[in-house]
Amino acid sequence: MPPLQLTNLLHKTLPHLSVNGRALLSALGCVNGRPTSISELAEWLGFHDRYQLARALKREGLPPMQTLGGWTRTLYWIIESQTSGATLRELARRERLDPAVAYRLVRRITGRRWSEIRHAGLQETLLSFREHCRRCAGAARIRHAPSPVRPGSAHAPKTRGTPPKLEIDRSRPLAPVRLRGILADRVAISGAPFDVALALSNVALVTRGHAAAVDVVALDRPRVTRTISVGPVPTRVVASPQGDWAYVTSQFSEAIDIIDIQWGQQIAAIHVGGHPLGAVLSNDGKTLYASTNRDRIVALSLSRQTIVAEIPIPHGSPQLCRHPSGRRLYASGWRSGVVAEIEVPALRLLRTFDLGGVVQEVTVTADGQSLYAANEAGWLDVVHLPTGKRSATLKLGTAALGLALSADDRDVIVGLLHAGKVLIIDRHTLELRTTLDTGGMPRLIAAHGNGPVLVANEAGWVDWIH
């Protein structure tokens, strides 16, 4: 999603904060200063508990969470009032909050009445907020180390001693068989699972967006074998071709986290500027392409661990996929209903396909002829890539988000986000083969080379489909 105005203002007002501090402000900006609970916010950011979060706030020179949340909420109300003309009473009732509580909160946090704050305006209130934070920091301002992974931080590996090394299974995969459309196994995973990716022939990786972690899941006997701590709000995970490392887009740390799958820990982070969203590897595995919420795609050299090129793209992209040739990328612009075709490694925009709606996950067939796009407005599109024309549309009647092609390229698997269902559709005829009632909120999907399909479900599990 694009940068929130509130989050941008918080970051610009306190530019000296570390990665952890910026992540705290990003989280508060997302909930408008009103988290469900401090313990839940701590877990979301990767802290052990609310006490560790409180210590992190103190190290950053920030006020306690209740005060920081109160300032954030006050700033949000000012922005909303200036934008819409709504009174604080109306804003409070919109949030099902007693207006008297809202007025008292503003007075307690700022020391001024709402009428005075509203008259002073946003910029003056931001200056008051910055001054309050300076008083909290006192004279002992902490100088933060530049290392992206700091021992003892929320982003450091939460392990005791040396974790056992995970052996890589390099045996050749069996020939894929056609999906039968059966829900075979389910593994419970907390923290709002979002993405699932196959890393080795015997494990999968699952991002836990509300737990700042990636789980390693065994495929032979489905179970979680270890948890790897990463930056806050991990979204996409991409495994290296060798199967020993993986790359995670950690939104609130504004970085690509590099994890060692075999040893079960984060080993580095590459700062990208903005919140990274989608990611895909080049064919040779040497370059990672990542989209950010600042409407850009960046190319990162994995050997140098730095950005080597970037390009603006139309209206942001939460999802990326690669053409089998390796010479093109496809980026879904969900806010504009377009898919952008980008030449790599030159990073040159070639074409845009205007599909309308809210384009989400995209994937390309093995022969490179067709692109499939799930649309949150309720349909599935097929684009004939040689001509750039939409060749078919299948109405689904509800929001589609996750999308994958089966290992044999004969079926399209589509997740219906709000309906709690997964569809298996014949790729050539677009006829529905099977509807699986998974419940919850199916997110992203990965197809194993031997045939099974894994579906991450935000409600707290991963499903196996055979």
C-alpha positions as CSV (number, residue, x, y, z in Angstrom):
1,M,0.0,0.0,0.0
2,P,1.2,3.6,-0.5
3,P,2.9,5.4,2.4
4,L,0.2,6.6,4.9
5,Q,0.2,10.4,5.5
6,L,0.3,9.8,9.2
7,T,3.3,7.4,9.0
8,N,5.2,9.8,6.8
9,L,4.6,12.7,9.2
10,L,5.8,10.6,12.1
11,H,9.0,9.5,10.3
12,K,9.8,13.1,9.1
13,T,9.2,14.5,12.6
14,L,11.6,12.0,14.2
15,P,14.2,11.3,11.5
16,H,16.9,10.3,13.9
17,L,15.2,7.0,14.9
18,S,16.8,3.6,14.2
19,V,15.2,0.9,12.1
20,N,13.4,-0.4,15.2
21,G,12.1,3.1,16.0
22,R,10.8,3.7,12.5
23,A,9.1,0.3,12.6
24,L,7.3,1.3,15.9
25,L,6.0,4.5,14.3
26,S,4.9,2.6,11.1
27,A,2.9,0.2,13.3
28,L,1.2,3.0,15.2
29,G,0.5,4.8,12.0
30,C,-1.2,1.7,10.6
31,V,-3.6,1.5,13.5
32,N,-4.0,5.3,13.9
33,G,-2.4,5.2,17.4
34,R,-4.9,2.7,18.7
35,P,-3.5,-0.8,18.9
36,T,-5.8,-3.6,20.0
37,S,-3.4,-4.3,22.9
38,I,0.3,-3.4,23.6
39,S,1.1,-7.1,23.9
40,E,-0.3,-7.8,20.4
41,L,1.6,-4.8,19.0
42,A,4.8,-6.1,20.6
43,E,4.3,-9.5,19.0
44,W,3.6,-7.8,15.6
45,L,6.9,-6.0,15.8
46,G,8.9,-9.1,16.9
47,F,9.4,-8.4,20.6
48,H,9.1,-11.1,23.2
49,D,6.5,-9.1,25.2
50,R,5.3,-5.7,26.1
51,Y,8.2,-5.2,28.6
52,Q,10.8,-5.6,25.9
53,L,8.8,-3.2,23.7
54,A,8.9,-0.7,26.6
55,R,12.7,-1.0,26.9
56,A,13.0,-0.5,23.1
57,L,10.9,2.7,23.4
58,K,13.2,4.0,26.2
59,R,16.3,3.2,24.1
60,E,14.9,5.2,21.2
61,G,14.2,8.2,23.4
62,L,10.4,7.8,22.9
63,P,7.7,8.2,25.5
64,P,5.8,5.2,26.9
65,M,3.5,3.4,24.5
66,Q,0.3,4.9,25.9
67,T,1.6,8.4,25.5
68,L,3.1,7.8,22.1
69,G,-0.2,6.2,21.0
70,G,-2.1,9.2,22.4
71,W,0.1,11.6,20.3
72,T,-0.4,9.5,17.2
73,R,-4.1,9.4,17.7
74,T,-4.3,13.1,18.2
75,L,-2.3,13.7,15.0
76,Y,-4.6,11.4,13.2
77,W,-7.7,13.3,14.4
78,I,-6.1,16.6,13.3
79,I,-5.4,15.2,9.8
80,E,-9.0,13.8,9.5
81,S,-10.5,17.0,10.8
82,Q,-8.6,19.2,8.3
83,T,-9.3,16.8,5.4
84,S,-13.0,16.2,6.0
85,G,-14.0,19.1,8.3
86,A,-15.4,16.6,10.9
87,T,-15.5,17.7,14.5
88,L,-13.7,15.6,17.2
89,R,-17.1,14.6,18.4
90,E,-17.9,13.1,15.0
91,L,-14.5,11.4,14.7
92,A,-14.9,9.9,18.2
93,R,-18.4,8.5,17.4
94,R,-17.1,7.1,14.1
95,E,-14.7,5.1,16.3
96,R,-17.4,4.2,18.8
97,L,-15.6,6.2,21.4
98,D,-17.3,8.5,24.0
99,P,-16.5,12.1,22.8
100,A,-15.7,13.1,26.3
101,V,-13.0,10.5,26.4
102,A,-11.5,11.9,23.2
103,Y,-11.5,15.4,24.5
104,R,-9.8,14.4,27.7
105,L,-7.2,12.3,25.8
106,V,-6.2,15.4,23.7
107,R,-6.0,17.6,26.9
108,R,-3.9,15.0,28.8
109,I,-1.5,14.3,26.0
110,T,-0.9,17.8,24.6
111,G,-1.8,19.9,27.6
112,R,-4.1,21.9,25.4
113,R,-7.8,21.9,24.5
114,W,-9.0,20.4,21.2
115,S,-10.1,23.8,20.0
116,E,-6.6,25.2,20.7
117,I,-5.0,22.3,18.9
118,R,-7.3,22.5,16.0
119,H,-6.7,26.3,15.7
120,A,-2.9,25.8,16.0
121,G,-2.9,23.3,13.1
122,L,-0.9,20.2,12.3
123,Q,2.6,21.6,11.9
124,E,2.6,23.3,15.3
125,T,1.3,20.1,16.9
126,L,4.0,18.1,15.2
127,L,6.6,20.5,16.7
128,S,5.1,20.0,20.1
129,F,5.2,16.2,19.6
130,R,8.9,16.4,18.6
131,E,9.7,18.6,21.6
132,H,8.0,16.1,23.9
133,C,10.0,13.3,22.5
134,R,13.2,15.3,23.0
135,R,12.4,15.8,26.6
136,C,11.9,12.1,27.0
137,A,15.2,11.4,25.4
138,G,17.0,13.9,27.7
139,A,20.7,14.6,27.2
140,A,21.6,11.0,26.7
141,R,20.7,10.6,23.0
142,I,21.6,7.1,21.8
143,R,23.8,6.8,18.7
144,H,22.5,3.7,16.8
145,A,24.9,1.3,15.1
146,P,24.5,1.1,11.4
147,S,24.4,-2.7,11.3
148,P,21.1,-3.9,10.0
149,V,21.0,-6.8,12.4
150,R,21.9,-5.9,16.0
151,P,22.4,-8.6,18.7
152,G,19.6,-8.3,21.3
153,S,17.3,-6.3,19.0
154,A,13.9,-7.3,17.9
155,H,15.4,-8.2,14.5
156,A,18.2,-10.4,15.9
157,P,17.8,-14.2,15.7
158,K,16.0,-15.4,18.8
159,T,18.0,-18.6,19.3
160,R,19.8,-20.2,22.2
161,G,23.2,-21.4,21.2
162,T,23.9,-22.8,17.7
163,P,20.7,-24.1,16.0
164,P,21.0,-27.6,14.4
165,K,21.9,-27.4,10.8
166,L,19.0,-28.3,8.4
167,E,20.2,-30.8,5.8
168,I,19.3,-30.1,2.2
169,D,17.6,-32.8,0.2
170,R,18.9,-32.5,-3.3
171,S,17.2,-35.6,-4.7
172,R,15.5,-35.1,-8.0
173,P,11.8,-34.4,-7.7
174,L,9.3,-36.9,-9.0
175,A,7.3,-36.2,-12.1
176,P,4.3,-34.0,-11.2
177,V,0.8,-35.6,-11.1
178,R,-2.4,-33.8,-11.6
179,L,-4.2,-32.4,-8.6
180,R,-7.0,-34.5,-7.3
181,G,-8.5,-31.6,-5.4
182,I,-8.3,-33.0,-1.9
183,L,-7.5,-31.2,1.3
184,A,-4.9,-33.5,2.7
185,D,-3.1,-31.9,5.7
186,R,-3.2,-28.7,7.8
187,V,-0.5,-27.2,9.9
188,A,-1.4,-24.6,12.6
189,I,0.8,-21.4,12.4
190,S,0.0,-18.3,14.4
191,G,0.8,-14.7,13.5
192,A,-1.3,-14.3,10.3
193,P,0.5,-16.4,7.7
194,F,0.7,-14.6,4.4
195,D,3.1,-16.1,1.9
196,V,4.3,-19.6,1.4
197,A,7.3,-20.6,-0.8
198,L,9.1,-23.9,-1.5
199,A,12.7,-23.6,-0.5
200,L,14.2,-27.1,-0.6
201,S,12.7,-30.3,-1.9
202,N,11.6,-31.1,1.7
203,V,10.7,-27.8,3.3
204,A,8.5,-24.7,2.8
205,L,8.8,-21.2,4.2
206,V,5.8,-19.3,5.6
207,T,5.9,-15.6,6.5
208,R,4.0,-14.6,9.7
209,G,3.1,-11.0,9.2
210,H,2.0,-10.4,12.8
211,A,4.9,-12.2,14.4
212,A,8.0,-10.9,12.7
213,A,9.0,-14.4,11.8
214,V,9.3,-17.0,9.0
215,D,8.4,-20.6,9.9
216,V,10.2,-23.6,8.3
217,V,7.7,-26.3,7.6
218,A,8.7,-29.9,6.8
219,L,6.8,-31.4,3.8
220,D,7.4,-35.1,4.4
221,R,5.5,-35.1,7.7
222,P,3.8,-31.7,7.7
223,R,5.0,-29.8,10.8
224,V,6.8,-26.6,11.8
225,T,10.5,-27.5,12.4
226,R,11.9,-24.1,13.4
227,T,11.1,-20.4,13.5
228,I,13.4,-17.7,12.1
229,S,13.1,-14.2,13.5
230,V,13.1,-11.4,10.9
231,G,12.1,-7.8,10.7
232,P,8.5,-6.6,11.4
233,V,5.7,-7.5,8.9
234,P,7.4,-10.0,6.7
235,T,5.4,-10.3,3.5
236,R,7.0,-12.2,0.7
237,V,9.7,-14.9,0.9
238,V,11.8,-16.1,-2.0
239,A,14.2,-19.0,-1.8
240,S,17.6,-19.0,-3.5
241,P,18.2,-21.5,-6.3
242,Q,20.6,-23.5,-4.1
243,G,18.0,-23.8,-1.4
244,D,20.3,-22.6,1.4
245,W,19.2,-18.9,1.7
246,A,16.0,-17.0,1.3
247,Y,15.0,-13.3,0.9
248,V,12.2,-11.8,2.9
249,T,10.5,-8.5,2.3
250,S,10.1,-7.0,5.8
251,Q,7.9,-4.0,5.4
252,F,8.4,-2.1,8.6
253,S,12.1,-2.6,8.7
254,E,12.2,-1.2,5.2
255,A,14.6,-3.9,4.1
256,I,15.1,-7.2,2.4
257,D,16.1,-9.7,5.2
258,I,18.5,-12.5,4.2
259,I,18.0,-15.7,6.1
260,D,20.1,-18.8,6.3
261,I,17.6,-21.7,6.0
262,Q,20.1,-24.4,7.0
263,W,21.2,-22.7,10.2
264,G,17.8,-21.0,10.9
265,Q,18.8,-17.4,11.4
266,Q,18.9,-14.0,9.8
267,I,22.3,-13.1,8.5
268,A,21.9,-9.7,6.8
269,A,19.5,-7.0,5.7
270,I,19.5,-4.8,2.6
271,H,17.8,-1.4,3.1
272,V,15.5,-0.4,0.2
273,G,13.9,2.8,1.2
274,G,10.1,2.4,1.7
275,H,8.3,-0.7,2.6
276,P,9.2,-3.7,0.3
277,L,6.2,-5.7,-0.9
278,G,6.6,-8.1,-3.8
279,A,9.9,-9.8,-4.7
280,V,11.2,-12.2,-7.4
281,L,14.7,-13.6,-8.3
282,S,16.4,-13.3,-11.6
283,N,16.9,-16.6,-13.5
284,D,20.6,-16.7,-12.5
285,G,19.7,-16.0,-8.8
286,K,22.2,-13.1,-8.6
287,T,19.6,-10.2,-8.6
288,L,16.5,-9.8,-6.5
289,Y,13.8,-7.5,-7.9
290,A,11.5,-5.9,-5.2
291,S,8.6,-3.5,-5.3
292,T,8.1,-0.9,-2.6
293,N,5.2,1.2,-1.4
294,R,6.8,4.2,-3.0
295,D,5.8,3.0,-6.5
296,R,9.2,1.8,-7.4
297,I,10.9,-1.5,-8.4
298,V,14.5,-1.9,-7.2
299,A,17.1,-4.3,-8.4
300,L,19.4,-5.6,-5.7
301,S,22.8,-7.2,-6.3
302,L,22.8,-10.1,-3.8
303,S,26.6,-10.5,-3.9
304,R,27.1,-6.8,-3.2
305,Q,24.0,-6.5,-1.0
306,T,23.0,-3.1,-2.5
307,I,20.6,-1.5,-4.9
308,V,22.1,-1.3,-8.4
309,A,19.1,0.1,-10.3
310,E,15.5,1.2,-9.9
311,I,12.5,2.3,-11.9
312,P,9.2,4.0,-11.1
313,I,6.1,1.9,-11.8
314,P,2.5,2.9,-12.2
315,H,0.6,2.9,-8.9
316,G,2.6,0.5,-6.8
317,S,2.8,-3.3,-7.0
318,P,2.2,-5.8,-4.2
319,Q,3.0,-8.8,-6.5
320,L,5.7,-9.6,-9.0
321,C,6.3,-12.6,-11.2
322,R,9.0,-13.5,-13.8
323,H,8.6,-14.6,-17.4
324,P,10.1,-18.1,-18.0
325,S,12.7,-16.5,-20.3
326,G,14.0,-14.4,-17.4
327,R,14.0,-11.3,-19.6
328,R,10.7,-9.8,-18.3
329,L,8.9,-9.1,-15.1
330,Y,5.2,-8.5,-14.5
331,A,4.0,-6.2,-11.7
332,S,0.4,-5.8,-10.6
333,G,-0.7,-2.2,-10.0
334,W,-3.5,-2.9,-7.7
335,R,-4.6,0.7,-7.3
336,S,-5.0,1.3,-11.0
337,G,-6.0,-2.2,-12.2
338,V,-3.0,-2.6,-14.5
339,V,-0.2,-5.1,-15.0
340,A,3.1,-3.6,-16.0
341,E,5.6,-5.5,-18.2
342,I,9.2,-4.7,-17.5
343,E,12.3,-5.6,-19.3
344,V,15.2,-6.9,-17.2
345,P,18.0,-6.4,-16.4
346,A,17.6,-3.0,-18.1
347,L,14.5,-2.2,-16.0
348,R,12.6,-0.7,-18.9
349,L,8.8,-0.4,-18.9
350,L,7.6,-2.2,-22.1
351,R,3.8,-2.4,-21.9
352,T,0.9,-2.1,-19.5
353,F,-2.2,-4.2,-19.6
354,D,-5.3,-2.4,-18.4
355,L,-7.5,-5.0,-16.6
356,G,-9.5,-2.8,-14.3
357,G,-10.5,-3.7,-10.8
358,V,-7.9,-4.5,-8.1
359,V,-5.2,-6.7,-9.7
360,Q,-3.5,-8.9,-7.1
361,E,-1.3,-12.0,-7.8
362,V,0.0,-12.7,-11.3
363,T,1.6,-15.7,-12.8
364,V,2.9,-16.8,-16.3
365,T,2.6,-20.2,-17.9
366,A,5.7,-22.3,-18.5
367,D,5.5,-21.7,-22.2
368,G,5.5,-18.0,-21.6
369,Q,2.3,-17.5,-23.7
370,S,-0.3,-16.6,-21.1
371,L,-0.5,-14.4,-18.0
372,Y,-3.1,-15.1,-15.3
373,A,-4.2,-12.3,-12.9
374,A,-6.4,-12.7,-9.8
375,N,-8.6,-9.7,-9.3
376,E,-9.9,-8.6,-5.9
377,A,-12.9,-7.1,-7.6
378,G,-14.1,-10.7,-8.3
379,W,-12.7,-12.2,-11.4
380,L,-9.7,-14.0,-13.1
381,D,-8.1,-12.6,-16.2
382,V,-6.1,-14.3,-18.9
383,V,-3.7,-12.2,-21.1
384,H,-2.2,-13.5,-24.3
385,L,1.3,-12.2,-24.0
386,P,2.4,-12.2,-27.7
387,T,-0.4,-9.8,-28.5
388,G,-1.0,-8.2,-25.1
389,K,-4.7,-8.7,-25.4
390,R,-7.0,-10.1,-22.7
391,S,-8.1,-13.5,-24.1
392,A,-10.5,-14.6,-21.4
393,T,-12.2,-13.6,-18.1
394,L,-13.8,-15.8,-15.5
395,K,-16.2,-14.2,-13.1
396,L,-15.8,-15.5,-9.5
397,G,-18.3,-13.3,-7.7
398,T,-16.0,-12.5,-4.8
399,A,-12.5,-11.2,-4.1
400,A,-9.6,-13.3,-5.5
401,L,-6.1,-12.8,-4.2
402,G,-3.8,-15.8,-4.2
403,L,-3.0,-17.5,-7.5
404,A,-0.7,-20.3,-8.7
405,L,-0.3,-22.7,-11.5
406,S,-0.1,-26.4,-10.7
407,A,3.3,-28.1,-11.2
408,D,2.0,-29.8,-14.4
409,D,0.7,-26.4,-15.7
410,R,-2.8,-27.9,-16.3
411,D,-4.7,-26.2,-13.5
412,V,-5.0,-22.7,-12.0
413,I,-5.4,-22.5,-8.3
414,V,-7.2,-19.4,-7.0
415,G,-7.8,-18.3,-3.4
416,L,-11.1,-16.5,-2.6
417,L,-10.0,-14.2,0.2
418,H,-13.3,-13.4,2.0
419,A,-15.2,-16.6,1.0
420,G,-12.7,-18.9,2.6
421,K,-12.5,-21.1,-0.5
422,V,-9.8,-22.3,-2.9
423,L,-10.8,-23.1,-6.5
424,I,-9.0,-25.5,-8.9
425,I,-9.7,-24.5,-12.5
426,D,-8.8,-26.2,-15.7
427,R,-6.2,-23.8,-17.3
428,H,-7.2,-24.5,-20.9
429,T,-11.0,-24.5,-20.6
430,L,-11.4,-22.3,-17.5
431,E,-13.9,-24.8,-16.2
432,L,-14.2,-25.2,-12.4
433,R,-12.9,-28.6,-11.4
434,T,-13.1,-28.4,-7.6
435,T,-14.1,-26.0,-4.9
436,L,-12.4,-26.5,-1.5
437,D,-13.9,-25.0,1.6
438,T,-10.8,-24.1,3.6
439,G,-12.4,-21.4,5.8
440,G,-10.5,-18.5,7.1
441,M,-8.8,-16.1,4.7
442,P,-6.6,-17.9,2.1
443,R,-3.7,-15.7,1.1
444,L,-0.8,-16.8,-1.1
445,I,-0.3,-20.2,-2.8
446,A,2.7,-22.3,-3.8
447,A,2.8,-25.4,-6.0
448,H,5.3,-28.1,-5.2
449,G,7.2,-29.7,-8.1
450,N,5.8,-33.2,-7.2
451,G,2.2,-31.9,-7.4
452,P,0.9,-30.8,-3.9
453,V,-0.2,-27.2,-3.4
454,L,0.3,-25.2,-0.2
455,V,-2.0,-22.4,0.8
456,A,-1.2,-19.9,3.5
457,N,-4.3,-18.9,5.5
458,E,-4.3,-15.7,7.5
459,A,-6.6,-17.3,10.1
460,G,-3.7,-19.3,11.4
461,W,-2.7,-22.3,9.3
462,V,-1.3,-23.7,6.0
463,D,-3.3,-26.2,3.9
464,W,-1.9,-29.1,1.8
465,I,-3.9,-29.8,-1.4
466,H,-3.3,-33.0,-3.4
